[in-house]
Amino acid sequence: MQPFTVVEGVAAPLLEDDVNTDQIAPLGSSAWMNPDYAKMFFARRRKTANGADEPGFVFNRPQFHAPEILVTGSNFGCGSSREAAVWCLQAAGIRCIVARSFADIFRENCLQNGIAPIVLDPDDAHAFEALAVTIDGRSKIRVDLAAQIIKLADGTVFKFELPLADRTRLLEGLDDIGLTMKHLSEITAYEERVSLQHPWRSKP
Amino acid sequence: MVLTLFDKIWEAHVVARRADGRDLIYVDRHILHELHAPHAFRKLEAAGRNVRRPDLTFSALDHTPSSNPGRDENTNREGAPLIAAMREGSKRNGIRVFDLSDAEHGISHVVAPEIGMVLPGATHAVPDSHACTVGGLGALAFGCGTTELEHILATQVIALKKPKRMRIRLDGRIGPHARAKDVALKILSVIGSSGGRGYTIEYAGAAARALPIEGRLTLCNLTIEMGSRTGLIAPDDSAFSWLYGRPWAPTGAMWERALSEWKTLISDSDAQFDAELCIDCSDLEPQITWGTDPGQVVAISGRVPDPANAEADRRPLLEKALRYMGLTPGMAMEGLPVHRVFIGSCTNARLPDLQEAAAVVRGRKVAQGVHALVVPGSAKVRRDAEALGLDRVFREAGFVWGETGCSMCVGANGDKGERGERILSTTNRNFENRQGAGARTHLVGPTLAAAAAVTGKITDVRKLMTGEV
């Protein structure tokens, strides 16, 4: 997994609540073995009913064709557990999401893929969203995960807090399975214990 | 120590605490499905890792198979490569597939309880957000992503930060016209689609205990729509007798031993919850969603809400939902014309769901211009329904009696609505485009769906059954 230390780039504002994973990664095209995640990314919302590009949709605007940062509302990534939603965001270039809140499974999927899920204090979030709209992709925004700050081109700084465990995972780009593999002897011991004490659980 | 039900199951499954503060939770049963598992098999093999416990892992083929009567793996051509990859990957790794022609075929969340694979106090994982369904039997279930799925395949544990605890107490007595789906939609109308974020929900109270097991599965199924990854109900005598004698359930002395442990699976009387909510279910009407979020719910006798009455920052979303759904504030829900009806999914496609819908349909005809589809949740539900003659009731009325699978709930198998169509669906998500580009989904229970099919409009089933409409 690619470590996340500092990301500097354009921030695309999609200031809506409850953006679900069906919107981010519509099924249909994901039903194939080798999906094109860049094409799948908000595929329906990018188009009008007659198939033309939806000009008002943020990711269709030229300055947001490859944004590193997404700014959005509450409960982002709700609905289906599909990890394709995160892979779509990655395919679009996004490495960091600043939201009012994240859906539980989606947030975990972000951490599994080196995307930083950031939540600001409500007052800061309001100000940051307004600035993202005003800046409109004209200047870059810097996210420094170790320092837990977001810095705008004019020097404005927003502080955020990400729990240490999540931060470490992102900063080090750790392989989660590898980390768990260090506990193999405990897993084996647990299995032996269960087969003696709760045998109905150890055999279907 | 005073513990909640959730804490008891969690603590009994902690294998280790990782340095990063997450617990490694043992997964007793793991069911894969064809949309995501082929990708995980590929990644696992590329990393040179093996499936640790193929004997605790099972493969469902539920998301993509066509529901067309007489279908095979190629009927839905988009799904065919995934089914092939699933069969091959499962075979290579020694994993049992519940294949299309098997007696145990069906939607994994329906099949796992029905065969007795899910046990009270056990953990369960599926790379699907509706894994939480099986909490209805007192199991602790987690929907997960593809990387987590790969993690479980390799290690048989899932690394989780322990969620907080919420208890939703359901008081009162549910009347004859409301069902588990209505209870769940009512809760959604109160806490919204993110009210449960960060929590495990325990449903308790007299009305929860009075629900039949199939109803408990329906209620727990909709936990993810509240934003919670998992929800559960303490297993009781009705859960134990429901489970007893099912093919995979323990037998004899093993059953007795398991049972004595299962009887301890309750929240201690003074256990502390991080959040509590009480809902009175006494006068609950059948419920229906009006918008594009499962929390946008009104009673069947209700009217489309006015965004002007909502908090300012929520208004744009509500207005957008109204536009998409083709509704205006103040409209009555009853009487809106319906083009399509779907009875199915892990939410509402168990035998009692089909029986309740059939009781409404019996002796009536699907209204002209309405396309009505029933897809039983499993091959067993389909067989049992046919033994009761329900297939004839539906077919004679003009419904299509489909082959089992997720079907129109997620629209990955070719079943979907057309742009602008109004659909009454017994499923779990009314998101924009979920059931077809531009299709308008209203979530309801099986009886409201059936009533709409035979009248061609949104209809209060209570009035239909008393002859008022």
Chai-1 contact restraints between the chains, C-beta under 6 A:
chainA,res_idxA,chainB,res_idxB,connection_type,confidence,min_distance_angstrom,max_distance_angstrom,comment,restraint_id
A,D17,B,L317,contact,1.0,0.0,6.0,A-B,restraint_1
A,D18,B,D293,contact,1.0,0.0,6.0,A-B,restraint_2
A,N20,B,F431,contact,1.0,0.0,6.0,A-B,restraint_3
A,D22,B,F431,contact,1.0,0.0,6.0,A-B,restraint_4
A,D22,B,R434,contact,1.0,0.0,6.0,A-B,restraint_5
A,L27,B,A412,contact,1.0,0.0,6.0,A-B,restraint_6
A,A31,B,E78,contact,1.0,0.0,6.0,A-B,restraint_7
A,A31,B,G79,contact,1.0,0.0,6.0,A-B,restraint_8
A,A31,B,A412,contact,1.0,0.0,6.0,A-B,restraint_9
A,M33,B,P81,contact,1.0,0.0,6.0,A-B,restraint_10
A,R44,B,N433,contact,1.0,0.0,6.0,A-B,restraint_11
A,N75,B,S194,contact,1.0,0.0,6.0,A-B,restraint_12
A,S80,B,S129,contact,1.0,0.0,6.0,A-B,restraint_13
A,S81,B,S129,contact,1.0,0.0,6.0,A-B,restraint_14
A,S81,B,G143,contact,1.0,0.0,6.0,A-B,restraint_15
A,S81,B,G145,contact,1.0,0.0,6.0,A-B,restraint_16
A,E83,B,G145,contact,1.0,0.0,6.0,A-B,restraint_17
A,E83,B,T146,contact,1.0,0.0,6.0,A-B,restraint_18
A,D104,B,R197,contact,1.0,0.0,6.0,A-B,restraint_19
A,D104,B,R229,contact,1.0,0.0,6.0,A-B,restraint_20
A,I105,B,G143,contact,1.0,0.0,6.0,A-B,restraint_21
A,I105,B,R229,contact,1.0,0.0,6.0,A-B,restraint_22
A,N109,B,G145,contact,1.0,0.0,6.0,A-B,restraint_23
A,Q112,B,T147,contact,1.0,0.0,6.0,A-B,restraint_24
A,A165,B,D20,contact,1.0,0.0,6.0,A-B,restraint_25
A,A165,B,G21,contact,1.0,0.0,6.0,A-B,restraint_26
A,D176,B,H151,contact,1.0,0.0,6.0,A-B,restraint_27
A,I177,B,H151,contact,1.0,0.0,6.0,A-B,restraint_28
A,I177,B,A154,contact,1.0,0.0,6.0,A-B,restraint_29
A,T180,B,T155,contact,1.0,0.0,6.0,A-B,restraint_30
A,H183,B,A16,contact,1.0,0.0,6.0,A-B,restraint_31
A,H183,B,L24,contact,1.0,0.0,6.0,A-B,restraint_32
A,E186,B,V15,contact,1.0,0.0,6.0,A-B,restraint_33
A,E186,B,A16,contact,1.0,0.0,6.0,A-B,restraint_34
A,I187,B,V15,contact,1.0,0.0,6.0,A-B,restraint_35
A,Y190,B,V15,contact,1.0,0.0,6.0,A-B,restraint_36
A,Y190,B,Y26,contact,1.0,0.0,6.0,A-B,restraint_37
A,W200,B,P250,contact,1.0,0.0,6.0,A-B,restraint_38
A,W200,B,M254,contact,1.0,0.0,6.0,A-B,restraint_39
A,W200,B,A258,contact,1.0,0.0,6.0,A-B,restraint_40
A,R201,B,D28,contact,1.0,0.0,6.0,A-B,restraint_41
A,R201,B,A122,contact,1.0,0.0,6.0,A-B,restraint_42
A,P204,B,M117,contact,1.0,0.0,6.0,A-B,restraint_43
A,P204,B,W248,contact,1.0,0.0,6.0,A-B,restraint_44
